[in-house]
């Protein structure tokens, strides 16, 4: 109900969230013997694959960053 009639996140956002959760759970199942008991960020390869699939579904693709863009992104600090 929240997705359709309230002010929650639209399904176009929630599909990525659910995919992230499902693929992260799969990752944990496959790698649990190698992982310590702590909180981990979602592996970058999972995030990138979800983004690639979402954009492909919209008829788009991810561009490659220029050197200037990579330098700019590397300059970010926590909280900026």
C-alpha positions, 0 to 999 in steps of 0.5 A: 500500500505504501508504494502505491498510495502513500508518500513512500518510495516509488516502485522504481526505487524500491526495485533496486533496494530489493535487488540489493537486499537479495543479492547481498543475502546471496553474497552472504550465503556464498561467502559466510565462511570467509567473513567475520561477524561484523557489518559490511557495506554492500560489495561494489560489484553488486551495486554496480551490477544493479545500476547497470541492469536498472539503466539497461532496463531504461535504455541507458548505459553507464559512461566511463569516467574521465580522468577529471571526474575520477580526480573529483570523486577521489577528493570527496571526504566524509560529510562533503 
